[in-house]
Amino acid sequence: MAGLLAAGCSKVGKSDTGSAILDKAEDWHRRAHRALAGKQALAREYPRSAISPTFRGNGSQTVDTDDYRAQLANGFGDWRLQVRGLVETPLSLSMENIRKLPQRTQVTRHDCVEGWSAIGEWTGPQLSLLLDAAGVKEEANFIIFRCADTYNGGDYYESIDMVDAYHPQTIVAHLLNGEPLPEKNGAPLRMRVERQLGYKHPKYLTAIEAVASLDGIGGGKGGYWEDRSGYQWYAGV
């Protein structure tokens, strides 16, 4: 069932009964994954010697707008990351602000739902640091990631719950293998949610939004692929 769902082609998921079954399976997967590994258990980290020779781009490999091309040309000097929604103090952070924050570096394996993987070294501040600085309100249950890219005509977005948001390996990455993120890998910012599959690591990040519910956001299922192709919202590995 998991394989069919990941491929986005299971006919059972198109019926009301099938959707209910798959929703229950996903909830079981999330609960089992966290019960067995622990909510704060770390994804495996590797030595730098294990870094893949190349780290492929996937999905959107650029943002096809004049603004993004201008930002790319000037080194993203005017890029802003918003932290908003159910927070006490909304933030608007420049790349300089982000680089000056305490940083975490981790060498981890990226697992794509399409079946490939690669190991890379990622550096950036922990998401929890930004959320604490903004003062997330108690009624917030999810974090939405807004992105600059559109994919097949739809705005790309993703979401996680507060457990993953405060996981120590969930970072806002701006470096890959010690260098600024390449365009194909999501420059200038992308999320790393290391205990989940690659589609949960959105690129070209523009905003982090705390919300109480996923209802009314996109298709209401928590992410671009979840809305369109039946991918699981919780994609733990």
BANUGU-967935 format. One record per residue: residue number from 1; residue in one letter; z, y, x of N, C-alpha, C, O in turn. Coordinates in steps of 0.1 Angstrom, whole numbers, plus 5000, padded with zeros to 4 digits. Each point is the difference from the previous one (the first is absolute). Example, Ala and Ser with C-alpha at 12.3 -4.5 7.8 and 13.67 -1.06 7.14 Angstrom:
2
<1,'A',<5078,4943,5132>,<5000,5012,4991>,<5000,5012,5009>,<5007,5000,5010>>
<2,'S',<4986,5011,4986>,<5000,5011,5009>,<5008,5011,4992>,<5001,5011,5005>>
This chain:
237
<1,'M',<5000,4988,5008>,<5000,5012,4992>,<5000,5012,5009>,<4993,5010,4997>>
<2,'A',<5015,4990,5013>,<5001,5012,5009>,<4986,5003,5006>,<4996,5012,5002>>
<3,'G',<4997,4977,5003>,<4987,5002,5006>,<4990,5006,4990>,<4993,5009,5004>>
<4,'L',<5007,4986,4984>,<4991,5005,4990>,<5003,5015,4997>,<4991,5008,4998>>
<5,'L',<5022,4995,5001>,<5003,5014,4996>,<4997,5009,5012>,<4994,5011,4997>>
<6,'A',<5008,4985,5015>,<4997,5009,5011>,<4985,5002,5001>,<4996,5011,5004>>
<7,'A',<4996,4979,4992>,<4985,5002,5000>,<4996,5009,4989>,<4988,5004,5000>>
<8,'G',<5020,4999,4990>,<4997,5008,4989>,<4990,4994,4991>,<4992,5008,4993>>
<9,'C',<5007,4979,5006>,<4989,4994,4992>,<5005,4989,4991>,<4993,4992,4994>>
<10,'S',<5020,5008,5003>,<5006,4990,4992>,<4998,5003,4985>,<5004,5011,4995>>
<11,'K',<4989,4981,4997>,<4998,5003,4986>,<5013,4999,4992>,<5001,5007,4990>>
<12,'V',<5008,4986,5015>,<5013,4999,4992>,<5006,5013,5000>,<5007,5003,4990>>
<13,'G',<4992,5005,5020>,<5006,5014,5000>,<4994,5009,4990>,<5006,5011,4998>>
<14,'K',<4983,4986,4996>,<4994,5009,4991>,<5005,4999,4986>,<4997,5008,4991>>
<15,'S',<5010,4981,5006>,<5006,4999,4986>,<5014,5005,5000>,<5007,5001,5011>>
<16,'D',<4999,5002,4977>,<5013,5005,4999>,<5010,4989,5005>,<5010,5003,5007>>
<17,'T',<4987,4985,4989>,<5009,4989,5005>,<5000,4998,5015>,<5010,4999,5006>>
<18,'G',<4977,5002,4999>,<4999,4998,5015>,<5007,5012,5007>,<5006,4997,5010>>
<19,'S',<4992,5015,4985>,<5007,5011,5007>,<5015,4999,5000>,<5006,5003,5010>>
<20,'A',<5000,4992,4979>,<5014,4998,4999>,<5004,4989,5010>,<5011,5002,5007>>
<21,'I',<4982,4987,4995>,<5003,4990,5009>,<5000,5006,5015>,<5008,4997,5008>>
<22,'L',<4981,5010,4994>,<4999,5006,5014>,<5010,5010,5003>,<5005,5001,5011>>
<23,'D',<4999,5007,4979>,<5011,5010,5002>,<5013,4993,5003>,<5008,5004,5009>>
<24,'K',<4995,4984,4984>,<5012,4993,5003>,<4999,4993,5014>,<5010,5000,5007>>
<25,'A',<4979,4996,4997>,<4998,4994,5013>,<5002,5010,5011>,<5007,4997,5010>>
<26,'E',<4988,5015,4988>,<5002,5011,5010>,<5015,5003,5001>,<5005,5002,5011>>
<27,'D',<5002,4999,4977>,<5014,5004,5001>,<5008,4989,5007>,<5009,5003,5008>>
<28,'W',<4987,4984,4990>,<5007,4989,5007>,<4997,5001,5015>,<5009,4998,5008>>
<29,'H',<4979,5005,4995>,<4996,5002,5015>,<5009,5011,5006>,<5005,4997,5011>>
<30,'R',<4996,5014,4983>,<5008,5011,5005>,<5015,4996,5002>,<5006,5002,5011>>
<31,'R',<4999,4992,4979>,<5014,4996,5000>,<5003,4989,5011>,<5009,5001,5007>>
<32,'A',<4982,4989,4993>,<5001,4990,5010>,<4998,5005,5014>,<5008,4996,5009>>
<33,'H',<4983,5012,4993>,<4997,5006,5014>,<5012,5007,5005>,<5004,4998,5011>>
<34,'R',<5002,5010,4980>,<5012,5008,5005>,<5012,4991,5001>,<5009,5003,5008>>
<35,'A',<4993,4987,4983>,<5011,4992,5001>,<5000,4991,5013>,<5010,4999,5006>>
<36,'L',<4978,4996,4997>,<4999,4992,5012>,<5001,5008,5013>,<5006,4995,5010>>
<37,'A',<4987,5016,4990>,<5000,5008,5013>,<5011,5011,5001>,<5003,5004,5011>>
<38,'G',<5002,5000,4977>,<5009,5011,5000>,<4993,5013,4998>,<4989,5002,5005>>
<39,'K',<5017,5007,4988>,<4994,5013,4997>,<4996,5008,5012>,<4990,5007,5000>>
<40,'Q',<5019,4992,5011>,<4997,5008,5012>,<4995,4992,5012>,<5000,5005,5011>>
<41,'A',<4997,4982,4986>,<4995,4992,5011>,<4987,5006,5006>,<4992,5005,4992>>
<42,'L',<5006,4994,5021>,<4989,5006,5006>,<4988,4991,5001>,<5001,4988,5001>>
<43,'A',<4987,5017,4997>,<4988,4993,5003>,<4999,4997,5015>,<5006,5008,5008>>
<44,'R',<4988,4982,4996>,<4999,4996,5014>,<4994,5012,5008>,<4989,5005,4996>>
<45,'E',<5017,4998,5015>,<4994,5010,5010>,<4996,4992,5013>,<5006,4991,5004>>
<46,'Y',<4983,5014,5002>,<4994,4993,5011>,<5001,5009,5013>,<5002,5012,4999>>
<47,'P',<4996,4982,5012>,<4999,5007,5013>,<4986,5008,5000>,<4991,4996,4993>>
<48,'R',<5009,5014,5015>,<4987,5008,5001>,<4989,4992,5005>,<4988,5003,4997>>
<49,'S',<5015,4986,5010>,<4989,4992,5006>,<4993,4992,4989>,<4989,4995,5002>>
<50,'A',<5017,5005,4986>,<4993,4993,4989>,<4991,5009,4991>,<4993,4995,4991>>
<51,'I',<5006,5018,5013>,<4992,5009,4992>,<4985,4996,5000>,<4995,4996,5011>>
<52,'S',<4999,5004,4978>,<4986,4996,4998>,<4991,5009,5008>,<5002,5012,5000>>
<53,'P',<4987,4983,5006>,<4991,5009,5007>,<4994,5011,4991>,<4998,5011,5005>>
<54,'T',<4999,4986,4983>,<4996,5010,4990>,<5007,4999,4987>,<5004,4989,4997>>
<55,'F',<4998,5022,4996>,<5007,4999,4987>,<4989,5006,4990>,<4998,5012,5000>>
<56,'R',<4997,4979,4993>,<4988,5003,4991>,<5004,5010,4989>,<5012,5000,4996>>
<57,'G',<4979,5008,5000>,<5002,5008,4988>,<4996,4991,4988>,<4992,4991,5001>>
<58,'N',<5014,5013,4987>,<4997,4992,4988>,<5001,5009,4988>,<5007,5010,5000>>
<59,'G',<4985,4987,4989>,<5000,5009,4989>,<4994,5013,5004>,<4990,5000,5007>>
<60,'S',<5016,5011,4988>,<4995,5013,5004>,<5002,5002,5015>,<5010,4997,5006>>
<61,'Q',<4979,5008,5001>,<5001,5002,5015>,<4998,5015,5003>,<5000,5003,5012>>
<62,'T',<5000,5005,4978>,<5000,5015,5002>,<5003,5006,4986>,<5001,4992,4990>>
<63,'V',<5000,5021,5010>,<5001,5007,4987>,<4988,5009,4999>,<4998,5009,5009>>
<64,'D',<4994,4989,4982>,<4987,5007,4999>,<5001,5013,4993>,<4995,5002,4989>>
<65,'T',<5013,5007,5017>,<5001,5014,4994>,<4998,5010,5012>,<5003,4997,5011>>
<66,'D',<4993,5015,4985>,<4999,5011,5010>,<5014,5003,5006>,<5001,5002,5012>>
<67,'D',<5009,4998,4980>,<5014,5003,5005>,<5004,4990,5010>,<5006,5004,5011>>
<68,'Y',<4992,4983,4987>,<5004,4990,5009>,<4993,5001,5013>,<5006,4999,5011>>
<69,'R',<4981,5003,4988>,<4992,5002,5013>,<5005,5012,5008>,<5000,4999,5012>>
<70,'A',<5003,5012,4981>,<5006,5011,5007>,<5013,4997,5007>,<5003,5004,5011>>
<71,'Q',<5006,4989,4981>,<5013,4996,5006>,<4998,4991,5012>,<5007,5002,5010>>
<72,'L',<4984,4989,4989>,<4997,4990,5011>,<4996,5008,5012>,<5004,4997,5012>>
<73,'A',<4987,5013,4986>,<4994,5008,5011>,<5011,5008,5008>,<4999,5002,5012>>
<74,'N',<5011,5003,4980>,<5011,5008,5007>,<5012,4992,5003>,<5011,5006,5002>>
<75,'G',<4988,4981,4998>,<5012,4992,5004>,<5011,5000,4989>,<5012,4997,5003>>
<76,'F',<4984,5005,4985>,<5010,5000,4988>,<5011,5010,5002>,<5011,4998,4995>>
<77,'G',<4986,5013,5011>,<5010,5011,5002>,<5005,5006,4987>,<5011,5005,4999>>
<78,'D',<4981,4994,4990>,<5004,5005,4987>,<5003,4990,4990>,<5002,5003,4988>>
<79,'W',<4999,4984,5016>,<5003,4989,4991>,<5015,5002,4995>,<5009,5003,5008>>
<80,'R',<4993,4994,4979>,<5014,5001,4995>,<5003,4987,4992>,<4991,4994,4993>>
<81,'L',<5021,5001,5009>,<5005,4989,4993>,<5011,5005,4990>,<5010,5005,5005>>
<82,'Q',<4988,4993,4983>,<5009,5004,4989>,<5010,4989,4997>,<4996,4988,5000>>
<83,'V',<5017,5015,4999>,<5010,4991,4995>,<5005,5007,4987>,<5006,5010,5000>>
<84,'R',<4992,4983,4988>,<5002,5007,4988>,<5004,4990,4989>,<5003,4989,5003>>
<85,'G',<4997,5016,4985>,<5004,4992,4988>,<5015,5001,4998>,<5005,5011,4999>>
<86,'L',<5002,4978,4999>,<5014,5000,4997>,<5008,5002,5013>,<5007,4990,5004>>
<87,'V',<4992,5022,5001>,<5008,5003,5012>,<5006,5013,4998>,<4996,5009,4992>>
<88,'E',<5015,4994,5016>,<5008,5012,4999>,<4992,5011,5007>,<5000,5012,4995>>
<89,'T',<4994,4985,5016>,<4994,5010,5008>,<4986,4996,5004>,<4998,4992,5010>>
<90,'P',<4991,5012,4983>,<4987,4996,5004>,<4996,5005,5014>,<5005,5010,5004>>
<91,'L',<4988,4981,5003>,<4996,5004,5014>,<4985,5001,5001>,<4993,4994,4993>>
<92,'S',<5003,5014,5017>,<4986,5001,5004>,<5000,5000,5015>,<5003,5010,5007>>
<93,'L',<4993,4978,4999>,<5001,4998,5014>,<4987,5001,5007>,<4990,4994,4995>>
<94,'S',<5009,5013,5016>,<4989,5000,5009>,<5000,4988,5009>,<5010,4993,5001>>
<95,'M',<4979,5004,5006>,<5000,4990,5010>,<5010,5003,5011>,<5006,4990,5005>>
<96,'E',<4995,5022,4999>,<5010,5004,5010>,<5014,4996,4995>,<5008,4995,5008>>
<97,'N',<4995,5008,4979>,<5013,4997,4995>,<5003,4985,5001>,<5010,4995,5004>>
<98,'I',<4979,4997,4993>,<5002,4985,5000>,<5002,4995,5014>,<5008,4991,5002>>
<99,'R',<4985,5015,5007>,<5001,4995,5014>,<5014,5003,5006>,<5004,4994,5009>>
<100,'K',<5002,5017,4986>,<5013,5004,5005>,<5012,4992,4994>,<5011,5000,5005>>
<101,'L',<4986,4992,4985>,<5011,4992,4994>,<5003,4988,5009>,<4992,4996,5008>>
<102,'P',<5020,4998,4990>,<5003,4987,5007>,<4989,4990,4997>,<4996,4999,4988>>
<103,'Q',<4999,4994,5022>,<4989,4991,4998>,<5004,4985,5001>,<5010,4997,5008>>
<104,'R',<4983,4994,4985>,<5002,4986,5002>,<4987,4994,5005>,<4989,5004,4994>>
<105,'T',<5011,4988,5016>,<4988,4993,5005>,<5002,4985,4998>,<5010,4994,5003>>
<106,'Q',<4980,4999,4991>,<5000,4986,4997>,<4987,4994,5002>,<4990,5005,4996>>
<107,'V',<5010,4983,5010>,<4988,4992,5002>,<5000,4989,4989>,<5008,4991,5001>>
<108,'T',<4983,5010,4990>,<5000,4990,4988>,<4986,4995,4997>,<4990,5006,5005>>
<109,'R',<5010,4984,4987>,<4987,4994,4996>,<4996,5005,4986>,<5008,5000,4991>>
<110,'H',<4980,5005,5008>,<4994,5005,4987>,<4993,4988,4994>,<4990,4994,5006>>
<111,'D',<5014,5002,4982>,<4993,4988,4993>,<4993,5006,4989>,<5005,5006,4990>>
<112,'C',<4981,4992,5010>,<4992,5005,4989>,<4998,4989,4989>,<4999,4988,5004>>
<113,'V',<5000,5016,4984>,<4998,4990,4989>,<4986,4993,5001>,<4999,4989,4995>>
<114,'E',<4992,5017,5013>,<4987,4994,5002>,<5001,4988,5010>,<4990,4993,5002>>
<115,'G',<5021,5006,5005>,<5002,4988,5009>,<5000,5003,5015>,<5002,4991,5008>>
<116,'W',<4997,5022,4996>,<5000,5003,5014>,<5013,5006,5004>,<5008,5005,4991>>
<117,'S',<4996,4995,5021>,<5012,5007,5005>,<4998,5006,5014>,<4990,4997,5007>>
<118,'A',<5019,5012,4996>,<4999,5007,5013>,<5014,5005,5003>,<5008,5003,4992>>
<119,'I',<4995,4998,5021>,<5013,5005,5005>,<4998,5013,5006>,<4991,5002,5009>>
<120,'G',<5017,5008,4987>,<5000,5013,5005>,<5014,5006,5002>,<5009,4996,4994>>
<121,'E',<4991,5015,5015>,<5013,5007,5002>,<4999,5013,4992>,<4991,5008,5001>>
<122,'W',<5018,4994,4990>,<5001,5011,4991>,<5012,5009,5003>,<5011,4995,5003>>
<123,'T',<4987,5018,4996>,<5011,5009,5003>,<5000,5011,4989>,<4990,5005,4996>>
<124,'G',<5022,4998,4999>,<5002,5011,4991>,<5014,5000,4994>,<5008,4991,5003>>
<125,'P',<4996,5020,4990>,<5013,5000,4994>,<5002,4990,4989>,<4991,4997,4993>>
<126,'Q',<5021,4998,5006>,<5003,4991,4988>,<4999,5008,4987>,<5004,5012,4999>>
<127,'L',<4991,4982,4991>,<4998,5006,4987>,<5014,5004,4995>,<5001,5011,4994>>
<128,'S',<5009,4981,5009>,<5014,5004,4995>,<5005,5013,5005>,<5007,5007,4993>>
<129,'L',<4988,4997,5019>,<5004,5013,5005>,<4995,5011,4992>,<5007,5010,4997>>
<130,'L',<4980,4989,4999>,<4994,5010,4992>,<5006,5001,4986>,<5003,5011,4994>>
<131,'L',<5000,4977,5000>,<5006,5000,4987>,<5014,5006,5000>,<5004,5007,4991>>
<132,'D',<5004,4990,5019>,<5013,5005,5001>,<5000,5015,5002>,<5008,5008,4995>>
<133,'A',<4982,4997,5013>,<4999,5015,5002>,<4996,5007,4987>,<5005,5011,4998>>
<134,'A',<4987,4982,4994>,<4996,5006,4987>,<5011,4999,4989>,<5000,5007,4991>>
<135,'G',<5009,4983,5011>,<5010,4997,4990>,<4995,4994,4988>,<4999,5006,4989>>
<136,'V',<4998,4981,5012>,<4995,4992,4988>,<5010,4999,4990>,<5012,4997,5002>>
<137,'K',<4984,5006,4985>,<5010,5000,4989>,<5002,4985,4996>,<4992,4991,5002>>
<138,'E',<5020,5007,4992>,<5004,4987,4996>,<4991,4993,4990>,<4998,4988,5000>>
<139,'E',<4995,5020,4992>,<4991,4994,4990>,<4987,4995,5006>,<4992,4994,4993>>
<140,'A',<5005,5008,5019>,<4988,4996,5007>,<5000,4985,5002>,<5010,4995,5006>>
<141,'N',<4980,4997,4990>,<5000,4986,5002>,<4988,4995,5009>,<5000,4989,5005>>
<142,'F',<4990,5020,4996>,<4988,4997,5008>,<4995,5012,5008>,<5003,5011,4997>>
<143,'I',<4990,4985,5014>,<4994,5011,5008>,<4984,4998,4999>,<4995,4989,5002>>
<144,'I',<4998,5021,4994>,<4986,5000,4999>,<4994,5007,5012>,<5005,5010,5005>>
<145,'F',<4985,4983,5001>,<4993,5006,5011>,<4986,5005,4996>,<4992,4993,4995>>
<146,'R',<5006,5020,5006>,<4987,5007,4997>,<4992,5001,5012>,<5005,5003,5011>>
<147,'C',<4981,4995,4988>,<4991,5000,5011>,<4989,5009,4998>,<4996,5004,4989>>
<148,'A',<4998,5000,5022>,<4988,5010,4999>,<4987,4993,4997>,<4991,5006,4995>>
<149,'D',<5009,4980,5007>,<4987,4993,4998>,<4998,4996,4985>,<5010,4997,4993>>
<150,'T',<4977,5002,5004>,<4997,4993,4987>,<4992,4988,5004>,<4993,5000,5010>>
<151,'Y',<5008,4989,4982>,<4994,4988,5003>,<4993,4995,4988>,<5006,4997,4989>>
<152,'N',<4980,5002,5012>,<4992,4996,4988>,<5003,5009,4988>,<5001,4996,4989>>
<153,'G',<5001,5017,5014>,<5002,5010,4989>,<5014,5002,4995>,<5002,5008,4992>>
<154,'G',<5007,4984,5014>,<5014,5001,4995>,<5009,5005,5011>,<4998,4997,5012>>
<155,'D',<5012,5011,4985>,<5010,5005,5010>,<5009,4989,5004>,<5005,4993,4992>>
<156,'Y',<4996,5005,5021>,<5008,4989,5006>,<5015,5005,4999>,<5003,5011,5004>>
<157,'Y',<5005,4979,4992>,<5014,5003,5000>,<5007,4986,5001>,<4994,4990,4997>>
<158,'E',<5019,5010,5006>,<5008,4988,5001>,<5014,5004,4996>,<5004,5011,4999>>
<159,'S',<5005,4978,5000>,<5014,5003,4997>,<5008,4988,5004>,<4996,4989,5002>>
<160,'I',<5017,5014,5001>,<5010,4990,5003>,<5013,5004,4993>,<5002,5011,4995>>
<161,'D',<5007,4980,5005>,<5013,5003,4994>,<5010,5005,5011>,<4996,5002,5011>>
<162,'M',<5016,5001,4985>,<5009,5007,5009>,<5005,4991,5011>,<5004,5004,5011>>
<163,'V',<4996,4983,4986>,<5004,4990,5011>,<4990,5001,5012>,<5005,5002,5011>>
<164,'D',<4982,4997,4986>,<4991,5001,5011>,<4999,5015,5005>,<4997,5002,5012>>
<165,'A',<5005,5008,4980>,<5000,5013,5005>,<5011,5003,5010>,<4997,5008,5010>>
<166,'Y',<5014,4985,4989>,<5011,5002,5009>,<5001,4989,5011>,<5009,4999,5008>>
<167,'H',<4981,4993,4992>,<4999,4989,5011>,<4998,5007,5013>,<4991,5009,5001>>
<168,'P',<5016,4987,5010>,<4998,5006,5013>,<4986,5000,5006>,<4997,5008,5008>>
<169,'Q',<4995,4982,4988>,<4986,4999,5005>,<4990,5007,4991>,<4988,5000,5003>>
<170,'T',<5016,5007,4987>,<4991,5008,4992>,<4999,5014,5006>,<5010,5008,4999>>
<171,'I',<4979,4995,5007>,<4998,5012,5008>,<4988,5008,4996>,<4990,4994,4994>>
<172,'V',<5010,5019,5008>,<4988,5008,4998>,<4993,5001,5014>,<5004,5008,5009>>
<173,'A',<4986,4984,4993>,<4995,4998,5014>,<4989,5011,5003>,<4992,5003,4991>>
<174,'H',<5009,5003,5021>,<4990,5009,5005>,<4994,4996,5013>,<4990,5006,5005>>
<175,'L',<5015,4983,5001>,<4995,4995,5013>,<4997,4985,4998>,<5008,4993,4994>>
<176,'L',<4981,5003,5012>,<4996,4986,5000>,<4998,4996,5015>,<4991,5006,5007>>
<177,'N',<5017,4985,4999>,<4999,4996,5014>,<5001,5013,5009>,<4994,5001,5010>>
<178,'G',<5015,5007,4986>,<5004,5012,5008>,<4990,5012,4999>,<5002,5010,5007>>
<179,'E',<4988,4989,4985>,<4990,5011,4998>,<5000,5004,4986>,<5003,4992,4991>>
<180,'P',<4993,5021,5006>,<4999,5004,4986>,<4991,4991,4992>,<4990,4994,5005>>
<181,'L',<5014,5003,4983>,<4992,4991,4991>,<4986,5003,5000>,<4996,5012,4998>>
<182,'P',<4995,4978,5004>,<4986,5002,4999>,<4996,5003,4985>,<5007,4996,4991>>
<183,'E',<4982,5010,5008>,<4995,5003,4986>,<4999,4988,4992>,<5004,5000,4988>>
<184,'K',<4990,4989,5017>,<4998,4988,4992>,<5014,4993,4996>,<5000,4992,4990>>
<185,'N',<5010,5011,5017>,<5013,4994,4997>,<5010,5010,4992>,<5011,4997,4998>>
<186,'G',<4983,5014,4997>,<5008,5008,4991>,<5005,5014,5005>,<5009,5005,4994>>
<187,'A',<4985,5000,5017>,<5004,5013,5005>,<5002,5011,4990>,<4991,5001,4991>>
<188,'P',<5019,5007,5010>,<5010,5000,5011>,<5013,4992,4997>,<5008,4998,5009>>
<189,'L',<4993,4997,4978>,<5013,4994,4996>,<4997,4988,4991>,<4991,5000,4991>>
<190,'R',<5016,4989,5012>,<4999,4988,4990>,<5014,4994,4999>,<5008,5002,5009>>
<191,'M',<4994,4991,4981>,<5013,4993,4998>,<4999,4986,5007>,<4989,4994,5001>>
<192,'R',<5022,5002,5004>,<5002,4986,5005>,<5012,4995,4992>,<5011,5004,5001>>
<193,'V',<4986,4986,4990>,<5010,4993,4992>,<4999,4986,5005>,<4994,4991,4994>>
<194,'E',<5013,5006,5017>,<4997,4988,5008>,<5003,4986,4994>,<4995,4990,5004>>
<195,'R',<5012,5010,4985>,<5003,4987,4993>,<4990,4997,4989>,<5002,4991,4992>>
<196,'Q',<4987,5017,5007>,<4990,4998,4989>,<4986,5000,5006>,<4998,5005,5011>>
<197,'L',<4993,4990,4981>,<4986,4999,5004>,<4994,5014,5002>,<5005,5010,4996>>
<198,'G',<4983,4990,5011>,<4994,5012,5005>,<4997,5010,4989>,<5000,5012,5003>>
<199,'Y',<4996,4984,4985>,<4996,5010,4990>,<5012,5008,4995>,<4999,5010,4993>>
<200,'K',<5013,4986,5011>,<5012,5008,4997>,<5003,5011,5011>,<5011,5006,5000>>
<201,'H',<4980,4995,5010>,<5002,5010,5011>,<4990,5011,4999>,<4991,5000,5008>>
<202,'P',<5010,5009,4982>,<4989,5009,4997>,<4998,5010,5012>,<5009,5003,5008>>
<203,'K',<4978,5001,4993>,<4996,5009,5011>,<4997,5014,4995>,<5001,5003,4988>>
<204,'Y',<4997,5007,5021>,<4997,5013,4997>,<5010,5007,4991>,<4997,5006,4990>>
<205,'L',<5016,4992,5013>,<5011,5003,4992>,<5002,5015,4998>,<5000,5008,5010>>
<206,'T',<5001,4996,4978>,<5002,5015,4997>,<5013,5003,4993>,<5005,5011,5001>>
<207,'A',<5001,4979,4991>,<5012,5003,4993>,<5008,4987,4998>,<4995,4989,4998>>
<208,'I',<5018,5013,5001>,<5010,4989,4997>,<5007,5005,4988>,<5006,5011,5001>>
<209,'E',<4994,4982,4989>,<5005,5005,4987>,<5010,4990,4994>,<4997,4988,4998>>
<210,'A',<5015,5016,5000>,<5011,4992,4994>,<4999,5001,4984>,<4999,5011,4995>>
<211,'V',<5000,4977,4999>,<4999,5000,4985>,<5009,4990,4994>,<5006,4991,5007>>
<212,'A',<4997,5010,4980>,<5009,4991,4993>,<4992,4987,4996>,<5006,4989,4999>>
<213,'S',<4981,5013,4998>,<4992,4989,4994>,<4986,5001,5005>,<4995,5011,5003>>
<214,'L',<4998,4978,4997>,<4986,4999,5003>,<4991,5003,4988>,<4988,5001,5001>>
<215,'D',<5018,4999,4987>,<4992,5003,4988>,<4993,5013,5001>,<5006,5010,5003>>
<216,'G',<4981,4990,4993>,<4993,5012,4999>,<4994,5005,5014>,<4994,5010,5001>>
<217,'I',<5009,4982,5009>,<4994,5004,5014>,<4989,4990,5002>,<5001,4988,5001>>
<218,'G',<4987,5018,5001>,<4988,4991,5001>,<4999,4991,4988>,<5001,5005,4989>>
<219,'G',<4997,4983,5013>,<4999,4990,4990>,<5014,4994,4996>,<5001,4991,4991>>
<220,'G',<5009,5014,5015>,<5014,4996,4996>,<5005,4988,5007>,<5011,4995,4997>>
<221,'K',<4981,4999,5013>,<5004,4988,5006>,<5004,5002,5015>,<5004,4990,5006>>
<222,'G',<4996,5022,4998>,<5007,5003,5013>,<4991,5002,5012>,<5004,5003,5011>>
<223,'G',<4982,4996,4987>,<4992,5002,5012>,<4985,4998,4996>,<4997,4995,4989>>
<224,'Y',<4994,5010,5020>,<4986,5000,4997>,<4995,4986,4997>,<4993,4998,4990>>
<225,'W',<5010,4992,5019>,<4995,4987,4998>,<5007,4992,4989>,<4994,4992,4993>>
<226,'E',<5019,5011,5005>,<5007,4994,4989>,<4994,5004,4987>,<5000,4992,4991>>
<227,'D',<4996,5021,5008>,<4994,5005,4987>,<4987,4993,4997>,<4996,4998,4989>>
<228,'R',<4996,5000,5022>,<4986,4996,4998>,<4997,4985,5002>,<4991,4995,4993>>
<229,'S',<5016,4999,5015>,<4996,4986,5004>,<5011,4990,4998>,<4999,4988,5004>>
<230,'G',<5012,5016,4990>,<5011,4990,4997>,<5008,4996,5013>,<5007,4990,4999>>
<231,'Y',<4992,5017,5012>,<5008,4997,5011>,<5015,5001,4996>,<5004,5008,4992>>
<232,'Q',<5005,4985,5015>,<5014,5001,4997>,<5005,5013,5005>,<4996,5005,5010>>
<233,'W',<5013,5001,4982>,<5007,5012,5004>,<5009,4997,5012>,<5000,5008,5010>>
<234,'Y',<5008,4981,4989>,<5008,4997,5012>,<4992,4989,5008>,<4998,4989,4995>>
<235,'A',<4999,5015,5017>,<4991,4992,5008>,<5007,4995,5013>,<4995,5002,5011>>
<236,'G',<5017,4993,4987>,<5008,4996,5012>,<4994,4989,5008>,<4994,4991,4995>>
<237,'V',<5008,5010,5019>,<4996,4990,5009>,<5011,4996,5009>,<4999,4991,5008>>
